[in-house]
Amino acid sequence: MAKAKYDVDKLGWSSKESCHPHGVRCWKSIISVLDHFKSLLNFEVKNWFRFLFWYDVWCGDQPLKDQFLDLFRMACFKDATVQQVVSWNSHQNHWNIIFLRSPNEWEEESVLNLLAVLANPKVASVGDDKIM
C-alpha cells in the first residue's frame, strides 16, 4: 500500500516522503525518524546496484561520506551506487571514484585511507543485496 501511495526511493529501500496534506500524520512521523533508523542498519553487498557509495553503511560502520567528508565534498557523483563506482576483474575490485579536481597534497592521505578501507569490504559478487 505504501508503495502505491508514496512511491519508493530510487533504490527501492524505502518510501518517499508524502506531499499530500491529509491523512498522512502517522506516515510523516515514521519518515521523520527514517534517517536515524537507516543509520542503525548495515547492508550486505552482493550485486552492488542498491547501495549508494557515499551515503549507505556498506563498507565499515558509517557511511563513507562521514568517514571521508573532504573527499565526499570533491566527489563528482555524490549519488553514485557502488556498482557505478566499481568494476570487478577476476578476484579484484577496481574503484573508479571521480573527483571534481585533483586532490591537493594534504588530501592525498585521505585518498589512500579511502582506498585502504575499500580494499577490505566483505563483498560477494553474486546474490541479492540485503539490509541486515
C-alpha positions in Angstrom: 0.0 0.0 0.0 2.8 2.5 0.9 4.4 2.0 -2.5 1.2 2.7 -4.3 0.5 5.8 -2.2 4.0 7.2 -1.6 6.2 5.5 -4.2 9.7 4.3 -3.3 13.1 5.9 -3.2 15.2 5.4 -6.4 16.9 2.3 -5.0 13.7 0.7 -3.7 14.7 0.6 0.0 12.0 2.9 1.4 9.1 5.1 0.5 9.5 8.8 -0.5 8.1 11.5 1.8 4.4 12.3 1.1 3.4 15.7 -0.2 -0.3 15.1 0.5 -1.8 17.3 3.2 -4.3 14.9 4.7 -4.3 11.5 6.3 -0.5 11.0 6.5 0.3 12.1 10.1 1.5 8.6 11.1 3.5 8.2 7.9 5.1 11.6 8.3 6.1 10.6 11.9 7.7 7.4 10.6 9.6 9.3 7.8 10.8 11.9 10.2 13.0 9.3 12.0 13.8 7.2 9.0 17.4 8.7 8.6 18.2 7.8 12.2 16.7 4.3 11.7 18.7 3.8 8.5 21.9 4.8 10.3 21.5 1.8 12.6 21.4 -0.6 9.6 24.2 -2.4 7.8 24.0 -3.8 4.3 25.3 -6.9 2.7 26.5 -6.0 -0.7 26.3 -8.7 -3.4 25.1 -7.2 -6.6 26.1 -3.6 -5.9 23.3 -1.7 -7.5 21.1 -0.9 -4.5 23.7 0.8 -2.4 24.8 4.4 -2.6 28.6 4.5 -2.5 28.8 7.6 -0.2 25.6 7.5 1.7 24.9 3.9 2.8 26.6 1.9 5.5 28.0 -0.8 3.3 31.8 -0.6 4.0 32.6 -0.1 7.6 30.5 1.2 10.5 29.4 4.5 9.0 28.8 6.0 5.5 31.9 6.8 3.5 30.7 10.4 3.3 31.1 10.6 7.1 34.4 8.9 7.2 35.9 11.0 4.3 34.0 14.2 4.3 36.8 16.1 2.4 36.7 13.5 -0.4 32.9 13.4 -0.5 32.8 17.2 -1.0 35.1 16.8 -4.0 33.2 13.8 -5.4 31.8 14.3 -8.9 28.9 11.8 -8.5 27.7 12.0 -4.9 24.6 9.8 -5.6 26.5 7.1 -7.4 25.7 3.5 -6.5 28.6 1.1 -5.6 28.0 -0.6 -8.9 28.7 2.7 -10.8 32.0 3.2 -8.9 33.4 -0.3 -9.0 34.4 -2.8 -11.7 35.2 -6.4 -11.0 38.2 -8.1 -12.6 38.7 -11.8 -11.6 39.3 -11.6 -7.9 39.9 -7.9 -7.5 37.8 -4.7 -7.3 38.8 -1.7 -9.3 37.5 1.6 -7.9 36.7 4.5 -10.3 36.0 7.4 -8.0 35.8 10.7 -10.0 36.6 13.9 -8.2 35.8 17.5 -9.4 39.5 18.3 -9.1 42.7 16.5 -8.3 43.4 16.1 -4.6 45.7 18.6 -3.0 48.9 17.3 -1.3 47.2 17.4 2.1 44.2 15.4 0.8 46.3 12.6 -0.6 46.4 10.8 2.8 42.5 10.7 2.8 42.6 9.2 -0.7 45.0 6.5 0.5 42.9 5.9 3.6 39.7 5.5 1.5 41.4 3.0 -0.8 42.6 1.1 2.2 39.0 0.9 3.5 37.8 -0.1 0.1 40.3 -2.9 -0.1 38.7 -4.7 2.8 34.9 -4.8 2.4 33.2 -8.2 2.7 31.6 -8.2 -0.7 30.5 -11.1 -2.8 29.6 -10.6 -6.5 26.7 -12.9 -6.7 23.3 -12.7 -5.0 20.8 -10.1 -3.8 21.7 -7.0 -1.7 20.3 -7.2 1.8 19.6 -5.0 4.7 21.0 -6.5 7.9 
